[in-house]
Amino acid sequence: MQSSGWRKATAGLAFAERYAKAGEQEAVPKSRAFVAVKRVGAHIGLKAGDMMLLDTLGAFTQAQDWEEGRRPIVWASNAYLMEQTGFSLSALKRHARRLAESGVIAFKDSPNGKRWGRRDEDGVIIEAYGFDLSPLAARAEEFEQLQAELQAERELCQLLKRQITVSRRMIRARLEAALSGALRGPWVQLHEVFEELLGKLPRRIVASQTLDRLLGWFNDLQERVEAAFLKATRPTESVEKQSLTQGKTTEHTQEMNPREVNTDPHIQITNQPDPVTCNRSETEQAACVAPDPEPAVPIERSGREEEAQMEARPRGVALDVPTIMQACPEFATWARDLGGYLKDWGDVYRVAGRLRPMIGVSEHAWAAAQEGLGKQAAAAAMVLVFDKHAKGEVASPGGYLRGMVEKAGAGELHLERSIYGRLIGQAA
C-alpha cells in the first residue's frame, strides 16, 4: 500500500470528481481518450511532464477498465512512478496535482489515505484507491470538439496570413513602381501608412480576429493605392487637348490616346542590381524582364519624348524571385531540391533549364522562348508552365510555352497578371 497523502480541497478537484462520476457512465476506449487529451493538452494548460505522467498512469489500465460502469484507477506507488518518469517526489506530486486541477484525472482516496487495489480472475477491478482516470472518458467528446475548433482556427489564421501577404506584396509593387516612375500622387503618404501597417504585423501567434482586422486595413490601403495608381497612369482629357493644339504629330497623338494605353502592368524583370534600359518594341515589352531584388529597380527612360510622356504611360511592376516562388510552389520545391536557395533570376534561369526536360519541353521550344522573350522572362514563363503542368492544369507544356511566345509577339502576354492571379487563388 502507498500513502496518497491528504490534500486541500479546491474547486478544480471538485470538478475532477464530478467528471470521474460522469466518466463511469461512459464506454470510451483508452486510445480515443488519450488521443483526445493529447491534442488539446497544451491549450488546457498541461505541460510535457504532466503528459508523461498521464501516459505512465495510462499504461497501468486495461481495456475492460474503460467499459461502462467501471473506473480506470491506478494504484502504482510513488517509488515506481518516480522510477518510470525520472521525477523527484515533489515534481511527481506537482504534475499529479496539475492533472487533477485541469480535470483530467481525479484522486480517489481510501479511508486510511493509502493507495491500493485488487482485480478478480478476469482482470476486472474489484476495489481500488489511487489515481482515477475516469475524467478522460467523460471529457473525450469535449476534447475532440475543442480540437476541431482549434484546427478550424489555425486554418483560418493561415488563410488570413496568406491574404495579408498577397495584399502586402501588391501594395509594395504598386508603390515602388509609382515612386521609381515618378508618377504624380500621394505616394509618400501612402508609403508611410504602409510602413505603419507593416509594423502592426504580429510576431507571435494571435487570434483570427486580430488577423482579420489587419487584413481589412491592408485591403483598404490596397484600394487607395490602386485608385491612385490608375489615376496617375491614365492620360487626362486636358493633356490630349494640349497635345492637339500644340500640333503634335499623329504618332504622338496615338500614344496619348486612352485606347492605346494599357493600364494592365507588364512584367519587368532583371537580375542586374542597377537600372537597365529596355529598348525593345512595344510588343516585346510584355516579356521584358524586371528587377529581382526589393526595392524594385526602375527602367531608365531616354530622350525628351520619353520624359514628356512619363505621366501618360503605365509603369511596370517588379516581379521578384520570392513572389514567383510563392506563386509557383511546385517549381519552388523541385528547384530547392535541385539547386538549393535561388537568390536571383540567374539561378531561376539555370534551374528552369535543368527542369525543362522533366515536363517534356523540347530544347527547340526552350530556345525559341529565350529568343522571343529574353532569358529572364523565358525563365519566368518556364516556372509558370512547370507549376501548371505539375498541378494538372497544362497537358502539353511545350505547346503552352510556344503559345506564350506567340502572345508576347502580339503584345498580349501578361506574366505578372498570371503570377499574381495564382497568389490570389492561393489566398482564396
Summary of the structure (lengths in Angstrom):
residues: 428
radius of gyration: 33.3
end to end distance: 61.6
largest distance: 110.6
contacts: 1321
relative contact order: 0.08
helix: 61%
strand: 6%
